[in-house]
Each structure stands twice: as structure tokens, then as C-alpha cells.
Amino acid sequence: MHSNVRAALRREPALRSGWLLATAVRRVMAGERVLDPALAAAALSEGPNPLTERERDVLAASADGASIAEIARQLHLSEGTVRNYLSEAIQKLEARNRIEAARLAQQKGWL
């Protein structure tokens, strides 16, 4: 990269973010994966996802306020099984209820 371009990118935050976006778009168009370092750091700081795949499914299905019966029908599970998965997820996330558990899991990027 030319030294004048580097200097301009250091001086102008808006120019820098535009350049970074253009670079990311070119990399994606070339088939590469592009990760935002701040996003990656935030995801890693949350630690590993403690939820099983099924607990995530049940929490995601409950996020909009669906009833146990609705979740059970949607996921082809018994109502008791849905209650068990929700209970496990609530305990793992140290939440007060399933709505809070779903919100926490979404905030952490686990749903």
C-alpha cells in the first residue's frame, strides 16, 4: 500500500472504515470469509456456548412467546421434553424464565 494512502487512512476514520468495507467486500467476492475483529473478540469473551443444539432449538422457538404446546408441535417433541430442555437452558444461563434465557442467549450470539 502506498505511504500516502496509509497516512490518509490514519488521519481520516471515515475514510478508513470505507476502505476496510471495500477491502472486506473484495475479499468476500473472492470467496474468502471475513470476520470483524471486534465481533470475534466479543464472541470469544462470552466463552463457549453451554447450550446443546436441542436447547438452542427450543429456546429459539420460545423467543416469540410461543406456548409449550406450540413449541412441542413445531419441533415434533413432547411437551414434557420441551419443558425439560427449557429448564436445562434456564439453569445453564442462570435466567429467571425462558424469555430471559432466550434474550440472554441471543445477546451472546448463541441462538
C-alpha positions as CSV (number, residue, x, y, z in Angstrom):
1,M,0.0,0.0,0.0
2,H,1.3,3.4,-0.9
3,S,2.6,5.6,2.0
4,N,0.2,8.5,1.1
5,V,-2.8,6.1,1.3
6,R,-1.6,4.8,4.7
7,A,-1.2,8.3,6.0
8,A,-4.7,9.3,4.8
9,L,-6.3,6.2,6.4
10,R,-4.7,7.0,9.7
11,R,-5.9,10.6,9.6
12,E,-9.5,10.1,8.5
13,P,-11.6,7.5,10.4
14,A,-14.4,7.7,7.9
15,L,-12.0,7.0,5.0
16,R,-10.5,4.1,7.0
17,S,-13.9,2.5,7.6
18,G,-14.9,2.9,4.0
19,W,-11.6,1.4,2.8
20,L,-12.0,-1.5,5.3
21,L,-15.5,-2.1,4.0
22,A,-14.3,-2.1,0.3
23,T,-11.5,-4.5,1.2
24,A,-13.9,-6.8,3.0
25,V,-16.3,-6.8,0.1
26,R,-13.5,-7.6,-2.3
27,R,-12.4,-10.5,-0.1
28,V,-15.9,-11.9,0.2
29,M,-16.4,-11.6,-3.6
30,A,-13.1,-13.6,-3.9
31,G,-14.7,-16.4,-1.8
32,E,-12.9,-15.6,1.5
33,R,-14.5,-15.4,4.9
34,V,-14.2,-12.0,6.6
35,L,-14.6,-11.6,10.3
36,D,-14.8,-8.3,12.2
37,P,-12.1,-8.5,14.9
38,A,-14.3,-6.7,17.4
39,L,-17.2,-9.1,16.8
40,A,-14.8,-12.1,17.0
41,A,-13.3,-10.8,20.3
42,A,-16.8,-10.3,21.8
43,A,-17.9,-13.8,20.8
44,L,-14.8,-15.3,22.3
45,S,-15.1,-13.3,25.5
46,E,-18.6,-14.8,26.1
47,G,-16.9,-18.2,26.4
48,P,-18.2,-21.4,24.9
49,N,-21.8,-21.9,24.2
50,P,-23.1,-24.1,27.1
51,L,-26.4,-25.0,25.3
52,T,-27.0,-28.2,23.4
53,E,-28.4,-28.0,19.8
54,R,-31.8,-29.0,21.1
55,E,-31.8,-26.5,23.9
56,R,-31.0,-23.8,21.4
57,D,-33.8,-25.0,19.1
58,V,-36.3,-24.9,22.0
59,L,-35.2,-21.5,23.2
60,A,-35.3,-20.0,19.7
61,A,-38.8,-21.4,19.3
62,S,-39.9,-19.9,22.6
63,A,-38.3,-16.4,22.0
64,D,-41.5,-15.0,20.4
65,G,-43.7,-16.2,23.4
66,A,-44.9,-19.5,21.9
67,S,-46.6,-21.8,24.3
68,I,-45.1,-25.2,25.4
69,A,-47.6,-27.0,23.2
70,E,-46.8,-24.8,20.2
71,I,-43.1,-25.4,20.6
72,A,-43.7,-29.1,21.0
73,R,-45.7,-29.3,17.8
74,Q,-43.3,-27.2,15.9
75,L,-40.2,-29.3,16.9
76,H,-42.1,-32.6,17.0
77,L,-41.3,-33.2,20.7
78,S,-43.5,-34.0,23.6
79,E,-44.5,-31.1,25.9
80,G,-42.5,-32.7,28.8
81,T,-39.4,-32.9,26.7
82,V,-39.8,-29.2,25.8
83,R,-40.2,-28.3,29.5
84,N,-37.0,-30.3,30.3
85,Y,-35.0,-28.6,27.6
86,L,-36.2,-25.2,28.6
87,S,-35.5,-25.9,32.3
88,E,-31.9,-27.0,31.4
89,A,-31.3,-23.9,29.3
90,I,-32.7,-21.6,32.0
91,Q,-30.4,-23.2,34.6
92,K,-27.3,-23.0,32.4
93,L,-27.9,-19.4,31.6
94,E,-28.9,-18.6,35.2
95,A,-32.0,-16.9,33.9
96,R,-35.3,-16.4,35.8
97,N,-37.5,-17.7,33.0
98,R,-37.5,-18.8,29.3
99,I,-38.0,-15.4,27.9
100,E,-34.9,-14.1,29.8
101,A,-33.0,-17.2,28.8
102,A,-33.8,-16.7,25.1
103,R,-32.8,-13.0,25.3
104,L,-29.5,-13.8,27.0
105,A,-28.7,-16.5,24.5
106,Q,-29.5,-14.1,21.6
107,Q,-27.3,-11.4,23.1
108,K,-24.4,-13.8,23.4
109,G,-24.8,-14.9,19.9
110,W,-25.8,-18.5,20.8
111,L,-29.1,-18.6,19.0
